[in-house]
Amino acid sequence: MSDQARKARDFRELHIPGTPLVLFNVWDAGGAQAVTVAGAKAIATSSWSVAHANGFEDGEQLPLPFVIENLRRIVASTKLPVTMDLESGYGESPEAVSASIALAINVGAVGCNLEDSFPVDGRLRTAADQALRIRSARRASETAGLPFFINARTDVFFQRRPASQDEEMVTEVLERAKRYRDAGADGLFVPGLIDSRLIAKLAAASPLPVNILFQEGTPPLNELADHGVARVSHGPEPYLLAMRALEAAARAVSAS
């Protein structure tokens, strides 16, 4: 078994409902090294953080070759499995998504997030369209002979304010999750969902291990574990935390 295949297997086994894998997302090799030393079990990137750290907006504005080279450096900086935030797959067609996945695998990634919204405006793709894109991504991993972890991100809960989220949205997510699983997805990432009752309902019925984004209003980790969540991501918060600390230190120096 290759080292990459071993990492892919180990990463897959970390997704245990009720014992969530916690990912403190990074944006460069230095961050990956720091998080590794801190005792992490895996490394994940945040597309928002990678983009902003390099002077770009999120939404596939950062050129794909740069994204892949940055990923290569992150993989080389740690012995841990690395999963990347590939946004919508960097491609209008399913075939383009497959090519993006192949590039990520080629530099050592063992998984990715693949979202079901258009990067330009956040509108949802149809579930059928996204299933085709996931199926194409799965073919790329099969061609490489790697059990690549496709974390299907659905942006259903980004379509409304948290106060207006309801069980109908959970039903829509579950319908998408079934189609995404059948297309080859391994996990279900549901950013924007913070209501404890709805998280519990989703995790209990989901055909895929559920990934929740830790953000303002998200229940504490022990509560997410009790609800059966399998993965918790911190998204852009680590980058924002680091930048706030840098700004504060710079202000203190300037004021001295």
C-alpha positions in Angstrom: 0.0 0.0 0.0 1.4 3.4 -0.9 1.8 6.1 1.7 -1.0 8.2 0.1 -3.4 5.2 0.0 -2.6 4.5 3.7 -3.3 8.1 4.6 -6.6 8.0 2.6 -7.6 4.9 4.5 -6.7 6.4 7.8 -8.6 9.6 7.0 -11.7 7.7 6.0 -11.6 5.8 9.3 -11.6 9.1 11.3 -15.2 9.8 10.3 -17.1 8.3 13.3 -20.6 9.6 14.1 -20.6 10.6 17.7 -16.8 11.0 17.8 -16.3 13.8 15.4 -13.0 14.5 13.6 -12.1 18.1 14.3 -10.4 20.0 11.6 -8.7 23.4 12.3 -8.4 24.6 8.7 -5.2 26.0 7.3 -4.1 28.0 4.3 -0.4 27.3 3.9 2.5 25.0 4.7 3.4 26.9 7.9 -0.1 26.6 9.2 -0.1 22.9 8.4 3.0 22.4 10.4 1.7 24.3 13.4 -1.6 22.4 13.4 0.3 19.1 13.0 2.5 19.9 16.0 -0.6 20.8 18.0 -1.8 17.2 17.7 -4.2 17.2 14.9 -5.3 13.9 13.2 -5.6 15.4 9.8 -5.1 18.6 7.8 -7.8 20.5 5.9 -7.6 23.7 3.9 -10.1 26.5 3.7 -10.6 28.0 0.2 -11.6 31.3 1.8 -8.5 31.4 3.8 -6.2 30.4 1.0 -7.7 33.0 -1.3 -7.6 35.9 1.2 -4.1 35.0 2.3 -3.0 35.6 -1.3 -5.0 38.8 -2.0 -8.0 37.2 -3.7 -11.7 36.8 -3.0 -13.2 33.3 -2.5 -15.3 31.7 -5.2 -12.6 30.2 -7.4 -10.9 33.6 -8.0 -7.5 32.2 -7.1 -6.1 30.4 -10.2 -6.2 26.6 -10.0 -2.5 26.1 -10.7 -1.7 28.3 -7.6 -4.2 26.3 -5.5 -2.6 23.0 -6.5 0.9 24.3 -5.9 -0.1 25.5 -2.5 -1.7 22.2 -1.8 1.5 20.4 -2.9 3.5 22.5 -0.4 1.0 21.7 2.4 1.1 18.0 1.7 4.9 18.0 1.7 5.0 19.9 5.1 3.2 17.2 7.1 2.9 13.5 7.6 -0.8 13.8 8.2 -3.6 13.1 5.7 -4.5 16.3 3.8 -8.0 17.1 2.4 -8.5 20.2 0.4 -11.4 22.7 -0.1 -11.9 22.5 -3.9 -14.9 24.8 -3.9 -17.2 23.8 -6.8 -14.5 21.8 -8.6 -13.0 24.5 -10.7 -14.9 23.6 -13.9 -18.1 24.2 -15.7 -18.4 20.5 -16.8 -18.2 17.3 -14.9 -15.1 16.4 -16.9 -13.4 19.6 -15.7 -14.2 18.6 -12.1 -12.6 15.2 -12.8 -9.4 16.9 -14.1 -9.3 19.1 -10.9 -9.6 16.0 -8.7 -6.8 14.3 -10.6 -4.5 17.2 -10.1 -5.2 17.2 -6.3 -4.6 13.5 -6.1 -1.4 13.9 -8.1 0.1 16.2 -5.4 -0.9 14.0 -2.5 -4.4 15.0 -1.3 -6.6 12.2 0.1 -9.9 14.1 0.0 -11.8 17.2 -0.9 -14.9 19.3 -0.3 -17.0 19.7 -3.4 -19.9 22.2 -3.1 -23.2 22.2 -4.9 -23.5 26.0 -5.5 -22.2 28.2 -8.3 -19.1 30.0 -7.2 -20.1 33.3 -8.9 -23.3 33.9 -6.9 -23.9 31.0 -4.5 -27.0 29.7 -6.3 -27.7 26.0 -5.8 -27.1 23.7 -8.7 -29.8 21.1 -9.3 -29.2 17.8 -7.4 -29.0 16.0 -10.7 -26.3 18.3 -12.0 -24.2 18.0 -8.8 -24.6 14.2 -8.8 -23.0 14.2 -12.3 -20.1 16.2 -11.0 -19.6 14.0 -8.0 -19.7 10.9 -10.2 -17.1 12.4 -12.4 -14.9 13.1 -9.4 -15.3 9.5 -8.2 -14.1 8.3 -11.6 -11.0 10.3 -11.2 -10.2 8.7 -7.9 -10.9 5.2 -9.3 -8.6 5.9 -12.2 -5.9 6.8 -9.7 -6.7 3.7 -7.6 -7.1 5.9 -4.5 -10.0 5.8 -1.9 -10.3 9.5 -2.2 -12.8 11.0 0.3 -15.4 13.2 -1.5 -17.0 15.4 1.1 -20.2 16.6 -0.7 -20.9 20.1 0.5 -24.5 21.3 0.2 -25.2 25.0 0.5 -28.9 24.6 1.2 -28.6 26.3 4.6 -26.8 29.2 3.0 -29.9 30.1 1.1 -31.8 31.5 4.2 -31.0 33.3 7.4 -30.5 31.0 10.4 -33.7 32.2 12.0 -35.8 31.0 9.1 -34.2 27.6 8.7 -36.7 24.7 9.1 -37.3 21.0 8.7 -38.2 21.4 5.0 -34.6 22.4 4.4 -33.4 19.3 6.3 -35.6 17.2 4.0 -34.1 18.9 0.9 -30.6 18.2 2.2 -31.4 14.5 2.9 -32.8 14.2 -0.7 -29.6 15.6 -2.0 -27.5 13.5 0.3 -29.0 10.3 -1.1 -28.3 11.3 -4.7 -24.8 12.4 -3.8 -24.1 9.1 -2.0 -25.4 7.1 -5.0 -23.0 9.2 -7.2 -20.0 8.3 -5.0 -19.8 10.8 -2.2 -18.4 9.8 1.1 -19.4 12.6 3.4 -22.0 15.3 3.7 -20.9 18.9 4.6 -23.7 21.2 5.7 -22.3 24.7 6.4 -24.7 27.3 7.7 -26.7 24.8 9.8 -26.5 25.8 13.5 -29.9 24.8 15.0 -29.2 21.9 17.4 -32.6 20.2 16.8 -32.1 20.3 13.0 -28.6 19.0 13.3 -29.8 16.1 15.3 -32.5 15.3 12.9 -30.2 15.5 9.9 -27.4 13.4 11.5 -29.9 10.7 12.5 -31.3 10.3 9.0 -28.3 11.1 6.8 -27.0 8.3 4.5 -23.5 9.9 4.8 -21.4 11.0 7.8 -22.3 14.6 8.6 -19.8 17.5 8.7 -20.8 20.7 10.5 -19.1 24.1 10.2 -18.1 25.5 13.6 -19.3 29.2 13.4 -21.1 31.7 15.6 -24.1 30.0 17.1 -23.0 26.5 16.5 -23.6 24.1 19.4 -20.6 23.1 21.4 -18.5 20.1 20.3 -19.9 17.7 23.0 -23.4 18.5 21.8 -22.5 17.9 18.2 -21.0 14.6 19.2 -24.2 13.6 21.1 -26.2 14.3 18.0 -24.0 11.9 15.9 -22.0 14.4 13.9 -18.8 12.8 12.4 -16.8 15.8 11.4 -16.4 19.5 12.5 -14.6 22.1 10.4 -13.5 25.5 11.5 -13.4 27.0 8.0 -12.0 30.5 7.8 -12.0 31.2 11.6 -8.4 30.1 12.1 -7.2 32.5 9.5 -9.3 35.3 11.0 -8.0 34.5 14.4 -4.4 34.6 13.2 -4.9 37.9 11.4 -6.6 39.5 14.4 -3.6 38.5 16.5 -1.2 39.8 13.9 -3.0 43.1 13.8 -3.1 43.4 17.5 0.7 42.8 17.8 1.4 45.3 15.0 -0.8 47.9 16.7 1.1 47.4 20.0 4.5 47.9 18.2 3.2 51.0 16.4 2.0 52.5 19.6 5.2 51.9 21.5 
